[in-house]
Amino acid sequence: MIKKRSLSKLILLSIITLGIYGIVFWHGFIRDINNVCVCDGRKSPSIIIVILLSLFTGGLYYLFWVSRQADRLKTVAVEYKVAVKEGGGLVFLSNMFGIISIALGLSLNWLFNFLGTRQDYKILSIVCGVLFYIVGAYLIFNAINMLIKNINTIAMVYNERCA
């Protein structure tokens, strides 16, 4: 039986548990995606492998891994006769633009602080940085939410068949 997942629960419990729930969440997500996608002959690596490879590649492995999972869900949705709109490309782009937005926020903060110590530069730096951080976080969380929505959609049919 696949449990229904929630982005807000993931964010809240990850903050409260200092990231431990995030590891538990992704472990369960990987188990569930391997169960619903058993017919595709592929198997997702454990969360420990995903974390380690992501660390060694500067996060690139995570981007490709998460987009591959979205593609797996979109492909298997046909077998379950459910509609899944978001594929790996959209998840990848949402993550990439989120990362770029956060990087722009950091760069603008650095640039405005470099230009001088005038008060108006500091205020502009803070406002621009916060806006870019918010947009970046929204895009990254949106990508994760696409995966959650897709697995929840497939899980309804999967749970009916396997219950």
C-alpha positions as CSV (number, residue, x, y, z in Angstrom):
1,M,0.0,0.0,0.0
2,I,1.4,3.4,-1.0
3,K,0.7,6.3,1.4
4,K,-0.4,9.6,0.1
5,R,2.4,12.2,0.2
6,S,2.3,15.9,0.8
7,L,4.8,18.7,0.0
8,S,3.8,20.7,3.0
9,K,4.3,17.8,5.3
10,L,7.7,17.2,3.7
11,I,8.8,20.8,4.2
12,L,7.5,21.1,7.8
13,L,8.8,17.8,9.1
14,S,12.1,18.3,7.4
15,I,12.5,21.6,9.2
16,I,11.5,20.2,12.5
17,T,13.7,17.1,12.2
18,L,16.6,19.1,10.7
19,G,16.4,17.1,7.4
20,I,16.0,13.6,8.8
21,Y,12.4,13.4,7.6
22,G,13.5,14.4,4.1
23,I,15.7,11.3,4.0
24,V,12.9,9.1,5.3
25,F,10.5,10.7,2.7
26,W,12.8,10.0,-0.2
27,H,13.5,6.5,1.0
28,G,9.8,5.8,1.0
29,F,9.3,7.6,-2.3
30,I,12.0,5.4,-4.0
31,R,10.4,2.2,-2.6
32,D,7.0,3.3,-3.9
33,I,8.3,4.3,-7.3
34,N,10.1,1.0,-7.6
35,N,6.8,-0.8,-6.7
36,V,4.6,1.0,-9.2
37,C,7.2,0.9,-12.0
38,V,8.2,-2.7,-11.5
39,C,7.3,-3.5,-15.1
40,D,9.8,-1.1,-16.6
41,G,12.7,-3.3,-15.5
42,R,14.6,-0.5,-13.9
43,K,15.2,0.1,-10.2
44,S,16.1,3.4,-8.5
45,P,19.1,3.4,-6.3
46,S,18.7,3.9,-2.6
47,I,18.5,7.4,-1.1
48,I,22.1,7.0,0.3
49,I,23.4,6.4,-3.2
50,V,21.5,9.4,-4.6
51,I,22.8,11.6,-1.8
52,L,26.4,10.5,-2.3
53,L,26.4,10.8,-6.0
54,S,24.7,14.2,-5.8
55,L,27.4,15.4,-3.4
56,F,30.2,14.1,-5.7
57,T,28.7,15.7,-8.8
58,G,27.7,19.0,-7.2
59,G,24.0,18.2,-7.3
60,L,23.9,17.3,-11.0
61,Y,23.1,13.7,-10.3
62,Y,20.0,14.7,-8.3
63,L,18.8,16.8,-11.2
64,F,19.0,13.9,-13.6
65,W,17.8,11.4,-11.1
66,V,14.7,13.4,-10.3
67,S,13.9,14.0,-13.9
68,R,14.3,10.3,-14.7
69,Q,11.8,9.5,-11.9
70,A,9.3,11.9,-13.4
71,D,9.7,10.2,-16.8
72,R,9.3,6.7,-15.2
73,L,6.0,7.9,-13.5
74,K,4.7,9.4,-16.8
75,T,5.5,6.3,-18.7
76,V,3.9,3.9,-16.2
77,A,0.8,6.1,-15.8
78,V,-0.4,4.8,-19.1
79,E,-0.5,1.2,-17.7
80,Y,-2.6,2.5,-14.8
81,K,-4.8,4.5,-17.1
82,V,-4.3,7.7,-15.3
83,A,-3.2,11.1,-16.7
84,V,0.2,12.4,-15.7
85,K,1.1,15.6,-17.5
86,E,4.5,16.5,-16.0
87,G,7.5,14.6,-17.3
88,G,11.2,14.7,-16.7
89,G,11.8,17.7,-18.9
90,L,9.5,20.0,-16.9
91,V,10.8,18.7,-13.6
92,F,14.4,19.3,-14.7
93,L,13.7,22.8,-16.0
94,S,11.8,23.8,-12.9
95,N,14.7,22.6,-10.8
96,M,17.3,24.3,-13.0
97,F,15.5,27.7,-13.1
98,G,15.1,27.5,-9.3
99,I,18.8,26.9,-8.9
100,I,19.6,29.7,-11.3
101,S,17.3,32.1,-9.5
102,I,18.9,31.3,-6.1
103,A,22.4,31.8,-7.7
104,L,21.3,35.1,-9.2
105,G,20.1,36.2,-5.7
106,L,23.5,35.3,-4.3
107,S,25.3,37.1,-7.1
108,L,23.2,40.2,-6.8
109,N,23.8,40.3,-3.0
110,W,27.5,40.0,-3.6
111,L,27.5,42.6,-6.4
112,F,25.5,45.2,-4.5
113,N,27.7,44.7,-1.4
114,F,30.8,45.0,-3.6
115,L,29.6,48.3,-5.1
116,G,29.6,50.1,-1.8
117,T,28.3,50.5,1.6
118,R,25.6,53.0,0.8
119,Q,22.3,52.2,2.5
120,D,20.3,52.2,-0.7
121,Y,22.6,49.5,-2.2
122,K,22.2,47.4,0.9
123,I,18.4,47.7,0.9
124,L,18.3,46.9,-2.9
125,S,20.6,43.9,-2.3
126,I,18.3,42.5,0.4
127,V,15.1,43.0,-1.6
128,C,16.5,41.5,-4.8
129,G,18.1,38.6,-3.0
130,V,15.0,37.7,-1.1
131,L,12.9,37.9,-4.3
132,F,15.2,35.6,-6.2
133,Y,15.4,33.2,-3.3
134,I,11.6,33.0,-3.0
135,V,11.2,32.4,-6.8
136,G,14.0,29.8,-6.7
137,A,12.5,28.0,-3.7
138,Y,9.1,28.1,-5.3
139,L,10.4,26.5,-8.5
140,I,12.4,23.8,-6.7
141,F,9.4,22.9,-4.5
142,N,7.2,23.0,-7.5
143,A,9.4,20.3,-9.2
144,I,9.2,18.1,-6.1
145,N,5.4,18.7,-5.9
146,M,5.0,17.5,-9.5
147,L,6.6,14.2,-8.4
148,I,4.5,13.9,-5.4
149,K,1.3,14.7,-7.4
150,N,2.2,12.1,-10.0
151,I,3.0,9.3,-7.5
152,N,-0.2,10.1,-5.6
153,T,-2.3,9.9,-8.8
154,I,-0.8,6.5,-9.7
155,A,-1.0,5.3,-6.1
156,M,-4.8,5.6,-6.1
157,V,-5.0,3.0,-8.9
158,Y,-2.1,0.9,-7.6
159,N,-3.7,0.7,-4.1
160,E,-7.0,-0.4,-5.6
161,R,-5.4,-3.2,-7.6
162,C,-3.1,-4.4,-4.9
163,A,-5.4,-4.1,-1.9
